[in-house]
C-alpha cells in the first residue's frame, strides 16, 4: 500500500536515507507521513518520514536526561526527504497522552520499515487509544486554521491540513480506527465536494485557492470543529488508556533485551 504512494525515485531515496540512519539508531518503526500519507501529494512535495527508535539502554540509565531524538532534511538524487525520529520511551508516554503524531506512526498503516519490536508494541498502542486524542487533533487543527487565516486564506495545503486533522480525529474517536488519508474520509463525512481542494493542492505545494472557494470553506470550518467535539462525546474510546502498566512493562522488557541483543 505504502509503496504505491511513492515513485520509484522517492522510494530509492528513502531507502538510501534509512540505511544511513539505521546505522545510527535502532528503528522500531518508520512510517510515511505528510502529503503522501494524507492523500494530496503534489510533484514538488517532499517525502515526510517519521520514525520511532529504541536508544541503547545505557543511555537511559544513570542521571536523568532528555531522551534523544533525530532530524534530517536532505535531498537525495533530486528527492527531498524530511526525516525525524523520536525515542520509544517518549513516544509511548505521548501515546498515553493521546498524541496523534505518535499514534499515527504505529497505527496509520503507512509503514515503510519495521522490526519485531513494532509487531509486539502495535497491539498495545492500539489498546491505549483513548478520548485524550480529541485534545491533540483539535489543537493541531486550530493551529493550522490560524496559520491558514494569517496567510490570507490562500493556501490549499493549509486548509487541507485543517480538514485532514479534524476528520482523522473525528473518525478515530467514533471508530477507534486511524485513517490519515483525507480522500478516504471526505465522502464518509459528507464532504465529497472537498475533492476540489485536493485537486488544487496536487498542482503544487504553494497552490492558491480561488477566492470564492476559500470563502466558502471558511464558513464551513466551524462545523468541522463542532463535529470533532461531538465525536468526543459519542466516542467508542475510553476516557483514559486502560493499559498504561502493560505499555511500561513492554518498554522495560525491550530495554532489558537490548542489553543482550545487537542493534
C-alpha positions, 0 to 999 in steps of 0.5 A, a space after each residue: 500500500 505504502 509503496 504505491 504512494 511513492 515513485 520509484 525515485 522517492 522510494 530509492 531515496 528513502 531507502 538510501 536515507 534509512 540505511 544511513 540512519 539505521 546505522 545510527 539508531 535502532 528503528 522500531 518503526 518508520 512510517 510515511 507521513 505528510 502529503 503522501 500519507 494524507 492523500 494530496 501529494 503534489 510533484 514538488 512535495 517532499 517525502 515526510 518520514 517519521 520514525 520511532 527508535 529504541 536508544 541503547 539502554 545505557 543511555 537511559 540509565 544513570 542521571 536523568 536526561 532528555 531522551 534523544 531524538 533525530 532530524 534530517 532534511 536532505 535531498 537525495 538524487 533530486 528527492 527531498 526527504 524530511 526525516 525525524 525520529 523520536 525515542 520509544 520511551 517518549 513516544 509511548 508516554 505521548 501515546 498515553 497522552 493521546 498524541 496523534 503524531 505518535 499514534 499515527 506512526 504505529 497505527 496509520 498503516 503507512 509503514 515503510 520499515 519495521 522490526 519485531 519490536 513494532 509487531 509486539 508494541 502495535 497491539 498495545 498502542 492500539 489498546 491505549 487509544 483513548 478520548 485524550 486524542 480529541 485534545 491533540 487533533 483539535 489543537 493541531 487543527 486550530 493551529 493550522 486554521 490560524 496559520 491558514 487565516 494569517 496567510 490570507 486564506 490562500 493556501 490549499 495545503 493549509 486548509 487541507 491540513 485543517 480538514 485532514 486533522 479534524 476528520 482523522 480525529 473525528 473518525 478515530 474517536 467514533 471508530 477507534 480506527 486511524 485513517 490519515 488519508 483525507 480522500 478516504 474520509 471526505 465522502 464518509 463525512 459528507 464532504 465529497 465536494 472537498 475533492 476540489 481542494 485536493 485537486 488544487 493542492 496536487 498542482 503544487 505545494 504553494 497552490 492558491 485557492 480561488 477566492 470564492 472557494 476559500 470563502 466558502 470553506 471558511 464558513 464551513 470550518 466551524 462545523 468541522 470543529 463542532 463535529 470533532 467535539 461531538 465525536 468526543 462525546 459519542 466516542 467508542 474510546 475510553 476516557 483514559 488508556 486502560 493499559 498504561 502498566 502493560 505499555 511500561 512493562 513492554 518498554 522495560 522488557 525491550 530495554 532489558 533485551 537490548 542489553 543482550 541483543 545487537 542493534 
